[in-house]
Amino acid sequence: MAITLEAKKREDLRTSNTKAIRLAGEVPAIIYGYQVDPKTVAVNSLELLKTVRDEGKNAIISLLVDGDSVDVMLHEYQIDPLKDELVHADFYAVNMKEELDVQVPVVLNGEAIGVNEGGVLQQPLYELALRAKPKDIPEQITIEVADLNVGDSILVSDLKEGKNYEILEDEGTTIVSILVPDEEPAEEPEATEESEEPEGASETKEDNSEE
Protein backbone atom coordinates (compact mmCIF):
# COMPACT_ATOMS: atom_id res chain seq x y z
CA MET A 1 0.00 0.00 0.00
CA ALA A 2 1.40 3.38 -1.02
CA ILE A 3 2.04 6.10 1.52
CA THR A 4 0.36 9.38 0.63
CA LEU A 5 2.25 12.67 0.80
CA GLU A 6 1.14 16.09 -0.35
CA ALA A 7 3.37 18.08 -2.68
CA LYS A 8 3.15 21.73 -3.66
CA LYS A 9 4.08 22.96 -7.11
CA ARG A 10 7.27 25.02 -7.06
CA GLU A 11 7.60 27.47 -9.92
CA ASP A 12 9.87 30.10 -8.39
CA LEU A 13 13.30 28.46 -8.60
CA ARG A 14 15.33 31.39 -7.29
CA THR A 15 17.82 30.62 -4.53
CA SER A 16 16.05 32.97 -2.11
CA ASN A 17 12.76 31.10 -2.58
CA THR A 18 14.49 27.72 -2.17
CA LYS A 19 15.93 28.89 1.16
CA ALA A 20 12.48 30.09 2.24
CA ILE A 21 11.03 26.67 1.43
CA ARG A 22 13.60 24.93 3.62
CA LEU A 23 13.04 27.41 6.47
CA ALA A 24 9.33 26.57 6.27
CA GLY A 25 10.13 22.90 6.96
CA GLU A 26 9.81 21.72 3.38
CA VAL A 27 12.28 20.21 0.94
CA PRO A 28 12.57 21.20 -2.74
CA ALA A 29 12.16 18.22 -5.05
CA ILE A 30 11.65 17.17 -8.65
CA ILE A 31 9.34 14.54 -10.14
CA TYR A 32 10.17 12.74 -13.40
CA GLY A 33 9.72 9.33 -14.97
CA TYR A 34 6.83 7.27 -16.30
CA GLN A 35 4.26 9.40 -18.16
CA VAL A 36 5.27 12.50 -16.17
CA ASP A 37 6.72 15.72 -17.47
CA PRO A 38 9.48 16.82 -15.10
CA LYS A 39 8.07 19.19 -12.50
CA THR A 40 9.49 20.91 -9.45
CA VAL A 41 7.64 20.57 -6.15
CA ALA A 42 8.10 20.91 -2.39
CA VAL A 43 7.13 18.34 0.26
CA ASN A 44 7.13 18.32 4.04
CA SER A 45 10.66 17.41 5.10
CA LEU A 46 9.78 15.61 8.36
CA GLU A 47 7.02 13.55 6.75
CA LEU A 48 9.33 12.44 3.96
CA LEU A 49 12.14 11.53 6.37
CA LYS A 50 9.72 9.56 8.53
CA THR A 51 8.46 7.69 5.46
CA VAL A 52 11.97 6.73 4.39
CA ARG A 53 13.00 5.61 7.88
CA ASP A 54 9.78 3.69 8.59
CA GLU A 55 9.07 2.19 5.17
CA GLY A 56 12.51 1.99 3.58
CA LYS A 57 14.00 3.70 0.55
CA ASN A 58 12.00 1.52 -1.89
CA ALA A 59 8.61 2.54 -0.51
CA ILE A 60 5.93 3.49 -3.03
CA ILE A 61 4.76 7.04 -2.31
CA SER A 62 1.55 8.47 -3.71
CA LEU A 63 2.35 12.15 -4.25
CA LEU A 64 -0.66 14.46 -4.42
CA VAL A 65 0.10 17.42 -6.66
CA ASP A 66 -2.78 19.84 -7.23
CA GLY A 67 -5.28 17.02 -6.75
CA ASP A 68 -3.48 14.60 -9.07
CA SER A 69 -1.89 11.45 -7.64
CA VAL A 70 1.46 10.18 -8.91
CA ASP A 71 3.01 6.89 -7.76
CA VAL A 72 6.70 7.52 -7.15
CA MET A 73 9.78 6.11 -5.48
CA LEU A 74 12.43 8.23 -3.80
CA HIS A 75 15.24 7.91 -6.32
CA GLU A 76 17.85 10.15 -4.67
CA TYR A 77 18.01 12.54 -1.76
CA GLN A 78 20.59 14.77 -0.12
CA ILE A 79 20.91 15.29 3.63
CA ASP A 80 22.83 18.02 5.41
CA PRO A 81 25.18 15.93 7.63
CA LEU A 82 25.49 18.66 10.25
CA LYS A 83 21.78 19.41 10.66
CA ASP A 84 20.48 15.94 9.64
CA GLU A 85 17.98 17.68 7.38
CA LEU A 86 16.85 16.95 3.84
CA VAL A 87 18.03 19.54 1.34
CA HIS A 88 16.77 18.02 -1.93
CA ALA A 89 14.89 14.99 -3.25
CA ASP A 90 14.33 13.30 -6.62
CA PHE A 91 11.11 11.32 -7.12
CA TYR A 92 10.85 8.79 -9.92
CA ALA A 93 7.34 8.12 -11.24
CA VAL A 94 6.89 4.35 -11.66
CA ASN A 95 4.71 2.10 -13.75
CA MET A 96 3.04 -0.13 -11.16
CA LYS A 97 2.72 -2.92 -13.75
CA GLU A 98 6.38 -2.93 -14.76
CA GLU A 99 9.25 -4.65 -12.94
CA LEU A 100 12.09 -2.62 -11.47
CA ASP A 101 15.65 -3.50 -10.46
CA VAL A 102 16.27 -2.40 -6.86
CA GLN A 103 18.65 -2.91 -3.96
CA VAL A 104 17.00 -4.26 -0.81
CA PRO A 105 18.68 -4.26 2.63
CA VAL A 106 19.76 -7.60 4.11
CA VAL A 107 19.02 -7.91 7.84
CA LEU A 108 20.43 -10.70 10.01
CA ASN A 109 18.26 -12.11 12.78
CA GLY A 110 19.36 -14.15 15.79
CA GLU A 111 22.66 -14.88 17.52
CA ALA A 112 24.72 -17.54 15.79
CA ILE A 113 25.84 -20.61 17.74
CA GLY A 114 29.28 -20.25 16.21
CA VAL A 115 29.67 -16.70 17.56
CA ASN A 116 28.92 -17.94 21.09
CA GLU A 117 31.68 -20.51 20.58
CA GLY A 118 34.21 -17.85 19.66
CA GLY A 119 33.68 -17.59 15.91
CA VAL A 120 33.59 -14.30 14.06
CA LEU A 121 30.49 -13.30 12.07
CA GLN A 122 31.25 -11.72 8.70
CA GLN A 123 28.62 -10.17 6.43
CA PRO A 124 30.06 -9.31 2.99
CA LEU A 125 26.67 -8.52 1.44
CA TYR A 126 24.45 -5.83 2.98
CA GLU A 127 22.07 -5.32 0.05
CA LEU A 128 20.47 -7.77 -2.35
CA ALA A 129 19.69 -6.94 -5.97
CA LEU A 130 16.08 -7.85 -6.80
CA ARG A 131 13.68 -7.46 -9.72
CA ALA A 132 10.01 -6.99 -8.91
CA LYS A 133 6.94 -4.92 -9.59
CA PRO A 134 6.79 -1.86 -7.30
CA LYS A 135 4.05 -3.26 -5.04
CA ASP A 136 5.99 -6.53 -4.56
CA ILE A 137 9.33 -5.03 -3.47
CA PRO A 138 10.06 -6.21 0.10
CA GLU A 139 11.18 -3.65 2.65
CA GLN A 140 14.08 -5.94 3.61
CA ILE A 141 15.36 -9.51 3.30
CA THR A 142 15.64 -11.13 6.75
CA ILE A 143 18.08 -14.01 7.21
CA GLU A 144 18.05 -16.26 10.28
CA VAL A 145 21.59 -16.97 11.52
CA ALA A 146 20.95 -18.60 14.92
CA ASP A 147 21.79 -22.13 13.68
CA LEU A 148 25.10 -21.22 12.05
CA ASN A 149 28.16 -22.94 13.50
CA VAL A 150 31.83 -22.04 13.04
CA GLY A 151 32.68 -22.59 9.39
CA ASP A 152 29.07 -22.31 8.19
CA SER A 153 27.92 -19.76 5.65
CA ILE A 154 24.80 -18.69 3.78
CA LEU A 155 25.05 -18.07 0.04
CA VAL A 156 22.61 -16.39 -2.30
CA SER A 157 21.78 -19.86 -3.61
CA ASP A 158 20.48 -20.78 -0.14
CA LEU A 159 17.75 -18.16 -0.28
CA LYS A 160 14.27 -19.09 -1.34
CA GLU A 161 13.14 -16.61 -3.94
CA GLY A 162 9.79 -15.02 -3.28
CA LYS A 163 6.90 -15.70 -5.61
CA ASN A 164 6.77 -12.05 -6.58
CA TYR A 165 10.43 -11.16 -7.03
CA GLU A 166 13.59 -12.43 -8.71
CA ILE A 167 17.03 -12.39 -7.09
CA LEU A 168 19.65 -10.96 -9.44
CA GLU A 169 22.80 -11.67 -7.43
CA ASP A 170 25.26 -14.42 -8.41
CA GLU A 171 24.24 -17.64 -6.63
CA GLY A 172 27.76 -18.21 -5.33
CA THR A 173 27.92 -14.87 -3.50
CA THR A 174 28.36 -15.20 0.26
CA ILE A 175 25.89 -13.24 2.36
CA VAL A 176 27.07 -14.19 5.84
CA SER A 177 29.61 -16.62 7.30
CA ILE A 178 31.04 -17.62 10.70
CA LEU A 179 34.81 -17.56 10.52
CA VAL A 180 37.19 -19.63 12.62
CA PRO A 181 38.68 -17.35 15.31
CA ASP A 182 42.28 -16.29 14.72
CA GLU A 183 44.77 -18.44 16.59
CA GLU A 184 47.06 -16.60 18.96
CA PRO A 185 50.67 -16.68 17.75
CA ALA A 186 52.97 -19.00 19.71
CA GLU A 187 55.25 -17.20 22.14
CA GLU A 188 58.82 -17.02 20.90
CA PRO A 189 61.48 -18.22 23.38
CA GLU A 190 63.46 -15.40 24.91
CA ALA A 191 66.85 -15.14 23.31
CA THR A 192 69.92 -15.23 25.57
CA GLU A 193 73.16 -13.44 24.98
CA GLU A 194 74.98 -16.77 24.61
CA SER A 195 72.58 -18.05 21.99
CA GLU A 196 72.73 -14.80 19.99
CA GLU A 197 76.55 -14.64 19.85
CA PRO A 198 78.55 -17.56 18.42
CA GLU A 199 81.15 -19.13 20.68
CA GLY A 200 84.55 -17.48 20.41
CA ALA A 201 83.24 -14.34 18.79
CA SER A 202 84.26 -12.14 21.73
CA GLU A 203 87.76 -13.56 21.71
CA THR A 204 88.12 -12.82 18.01
CA LYS A 205 87.10 -9.23 18.57
CA GLU A 206 89.71 -8.83 21.31
CA ASP A 207 92.46 -10.29 19.09
CA ASN A 208 91.59 -7.87 16.30
CA SER A 209 91.75 -4.92 18.65
CA GLU A 210 95.25 -5.82 19.76
CA GLU A 211 96.41 -5.75 16.15
Salt bridges, closest charged atoms under 4 A:
ASP12 OD2 - ARG14 NH2 2.83
GLU26 OE2 - LYS8 NZ 3.01
ASP54 OD2 - LYS50 NZ 2.71
ASP66 OD2 - LYS9 NZ 3.84
ASP84 OD2 - ARG53 NH2 3.25
ASP90 OD1 - HIS88 ND1 3.31
ASP101 OD1 - ARG131 NE 2.63
GLU127 OE2 - LYS57 NZ 2.82
ASP136 OD1 - LYS135 NZ 3.36
GLU166 OE1 - ARG131 NH1 3.99
